[in-house]
């Protein structure tokens, strides 16, 4: 998987610990190597991970190698972004978008 710099990769095995158990809200990008819009989001996620680390975490999950988590949250399109707070998904968005718009869409859920 092409990982964005500063963004943690999570898997089926550690999703519970890294996302559900996180004390900070976690933005999960469900992604895949074969997805051009996912690759476009790399710089956006890198910037968010650096600039917003005190407010929330940013992680990526490869849908091809982590089917359990992908299916559990009924993710069908890439990229799908889900914001988890206190172990629950509180916001879901599908498709690439600029950083400013992504932050606007997350604002009331953070």
Secondary structure, 3 states (H helix, E strand, C coil): CCCCCCCEEECCCCHHHHHHCCCCEEEEEEECCCCHHHHHCHHHHHHHHHHCCCCEEEEEEECCCCHHHHHHCCCCCCCEEEEEECCEEEEEEECCCCHHHHHHHHHCCC
